[in-house]
Amino acid sequence: MVPSLFPFLMRRGVLCAALLAAGQSGAMGLIAAYGAALQHDPVYRSAVHDQQAGAQYGAIGRAALLPTLQYTYGNSKNKAELTAPGAGTLAATTHPEYTSISSSVTLRQTLFNLDAVARYRQGMAQAGYSAAQFASRSQDLMIRLVTAYADVKYAQDQLALLGAQRDALAEQKRANQRLFQHGEGTRTDVLETEAKLDVAEAQLIEAQDSLLTARVTLAAMIGQDAPPLDSLVADFTVPALSMSAFEDWQALAGKHNAELAAGRFALESAEQEIHKGRTGHAPRLDLSASISRASSDTLTTWKQDSTVRSIGIQLVVPLYSGGLATAVTSQAVANRDKARSDLEAGTSRVMIELRKQFNAARSSIAKLAALQKSTDSAALLVQATRQSVKGGVRVNLDVLNAEQQLQAARRDLAQARYSYLIGFLKLRVAAGTLDSDDLRTVAAYFSAVQ
């Protein structure tokens, strides 16, 4: 296990134990949804199996340094033709038939093998890479789950807003028709409202389709049809960042980001591949010990039993392999350079994402406050415009435009809130500090509808 990633995986395991209890309630909160995703999300389940396979790289690399023990057994029927000189010019020929039995146990231990050392180090690096990849995919599950959860809630919010707008337009249309019938309104007011109502109906149908798509996406992750979900709390407050300086977040990312850790392990694995190639010219020294038993092993030992115990060393010195070692080493050097370039590109990508999410989080307080103020102002504008219409100062179209402006403000506010929660997690992913506590922090922004 990679030391820097072990705390994250342990915290994830502690969270899993709490998820079972969280999933007993009727409505599905964010924590319960995450617990279901851990069990059913196919992308995450694939990552689990991939990590289980990758964890064996350490044992595979270590095997080259450990002793090997081998047992062999042989049993064969033999029919021979034996010609022996006789008296004078006569020769005696016999046809003996016999059974040969042989068995042996051989122990071999590496004493000096640079290739085995390189394989061991490479295996440990590959196991570390697998663990880092799994940590990254575990964090990705949180992001995908919260995104899917928020998409469903945003689609529901949109549907509710559009439904309320459609109902308001329908009522406005009826009011305009009554006024027109009594000679107090105009045909233009009726047509304007009717046109807006038709657009609202089309938008409502589109919102229903979006909600269905979002629910299907979430259902694929949690393994069941999405039940009623918790809604955003009314008191949506954004706390200040725990660290105000970007350099502090940058230092965290350099140490703990899972993608960068995987890149470093990939580079180390590529370095060991170079060492493996260069060992094609290095000698190898092994210790070998064996015990073997044989009965009528050959024709010359017919009807004889033997037991042989041996111990010794074997030295192998490669002299020439047709240029294989040189070619393999050159290829490994190129792959090492590629791994280094990939790590540099990954570092730049992570730092750009970190800067993006840091800036978004730092400005979120002012942005959400401005959108909330815009929504409140739009609501007041609708009320004021309706009063102005009664006083003859404004016309019906002004009311329709004000209501459309209110709906857009509410939509933007809801979208900004969900984007903030997802950005909150993405910032910690980039910094490499995302854990179950962060998911609980986001879950606290949701509550069951009473």
Secondary structure, 3 states (H helix, E strand, C coil): CCHHHHHHHHHHHHHHHHHHHHCCCCCECHHHHHHHHHHHCHHHHHHHHHHHHHCCHHHHHHHCCCCEEEEEEEEEEEECCEEEECCCCCEEEECCEEEEEEEEEEEEEEEECHHHHHHHHHHHHHHHHHHHHHHHHHHHHHHHHHHHHHHHHHHHHHHHHHHHHHHHHHHHHHHHHHHHHCCCCCHHHHHHHHHHHHHHHHHHHHHHHHHHHHHHHHHHHHCCCCCCECEECCCCCCCCCCCCCHHHHHHHHHHHCHHHHHHHHHHHHHHHHHHHHHHHHCCEEEEEEEEEEEECCCHHHCCCEEEEEEEEEEEECCCCCCCHHHHHHHHHHHHHHHHHHHHHHHHHHHHHHHHHHHHHHHHHHHHHHHHHHHHHHHHHHHHHHHHHHHCCCCCHHHHHHHHHHHHHHHHHHHHHHHHHHHHHHHHHHHHCCCCHHHHHHHHCCEECCC
